[in-house]
């Protein structure tokens, strides 16, 4: 379980997250929607400790992410992250991209790591691209590669930071399909997204962020059907 | 105009083995100064970017001096400069230190540009997979930096080979020093330096050829 308690985050004087309280249960798919600059992506970075926080607490399976004595590298292996800009490692082949972390972080043997990587690449439909470098892959394929790379660490949680925002429109579908597949397999997912269709169809809950505050959270039916906050209603009216 | 000089190539040709041997000395000292220079350049670049203030300042001073003063003066520093304080290095060490000082300074700037060209998000992606800072740098960031700085690095090696000819001024017998010694013994000065120039030319061409081969093998992406 991921527990977020009264989380505050500042960038200099800018108050980006203004007291977030949120729990995500095992197996749940949570979508976070909201305008740019509302703090949604920053929340993901705070959850896996890529950003420091100024107040509050984030607990992952009871372990405090920002406590001084927490082994963050170990904790991060529980949380896969997929970025807007793919971030495939350009100097490694698809197989090496996926096999590297299991090998050097988890200490798997070379053969084991390769086996895991092959399986995960198959999983996301890149079984025939194993020896390709990222430069020879489309944006959608690179993003699926990033998903496979995160999955190879056998994470219990997956964090998606606008995974489809940098893609050409015709490539969005293949990445969303892969995310759907994960959701069906029971992966716990937090997805910051602008894809309202995905948020509505796949999520168990949808949270709407507005200027650093979680305005409301609820089942997609309620958020999209009868939002209680006028900010949410306005936002949804605009994106439709 | 009275042109009475007759060329005598035979004395040079007789000493060709000596010249070729000296060219290996040139190569050895240049390559070694390059290897140490790469390590130091990397450290200087990282210190300038992320180091604590005093260390960053020292690194900057090093880079500024190496790039903005004559290479000859840098050699002089390690010979006469240290000599004035009673530290007398062997000619070999003077040349090695001088070249290394210069290489490290230039390479540091190349590396800094290289680090800036790799997006920050690569580091975040590596860390998000649980890699330590050390693993992220050695496995993800630095390999990419090396590709970016590879050709400038080759240029620096060529420059080191040519710059090493300054060594003759501090009495080191690499290719230029050897040539000078032999030339003034026989007074076939033009002939000697003409042949030596050709040897330098050939060395540089070979270095460039090999570096292209390595690049072709290494950078498949």
Boltz contact constraints between the chains, C-beta under 6 A:
constraints:
  - contact:
      token1: [A, 50]
      token2: [B, 124]
      max_distance: 6.0
  - contact:
      token1: [A, 73]
      token2: [B, 130]
      max_distance: 6.0
  - contact:
      token1: [A, 73]
      token2: [B, 132]
      max_distance: 6.0
  - contact:
      token1: [A, 76]
      token2: [B, 130]
      max_distance: 6.0
  - contact:
      token1: [A, 77]
      token2: [B, 130]
      max_distance: 6.0
  - contact:
      token1: [A, 81]
      token2: [B, 128]
      max_distance: 6.0
  - contact:
      token1: [A, 85]
      token2: [B, 121]
      max_distance: 6.0
  - contact:
      token1: [A, 87]
      token2: [B, 121]
      max_distance: 6.0
  - contact:
      token1: [A, 87]
      token2: [B, 125]
      max_distance: 6.0
  - contact:
      token1: [A, 89]
      token2: [B, 140]
      max_distance: 6.0
  - contact:
      token1: [A, 90]
      token2: [B, 221]
      max_distance: 6.0
  - contact:
      token1: [A, 91]
      token2: [B, 143]
      max_distance: 6.0
  - contact:
      token1: [A, 91]
      token2: [B, 144]
      max_distance: 6.0
  - contact:
      token1: [A, 91]
      token2: [B, 221]
      max_distance: 6.0
  - contact:
      token1: [A, 101]
      token2: [B, 129]
      max_distance: 6.0
  - contact:
      token1: [A, 104]
      token2: [B, 135]
      max_distance: 6.0
  - contact:
      token1: [A, 105]
      token2: [B, 130]
      max_distance: 6.0
  - contact:
      token1: [A, 105]
      token2: [B, 131]
      max_distance: 6.0
  - contact:
      token1: [A, 133]
      token2: [B, 221]
      max_distance: 6.0
  - contact:
      token1: [A, 135]
      token2: [B, 221]
      max_distance: 6.0
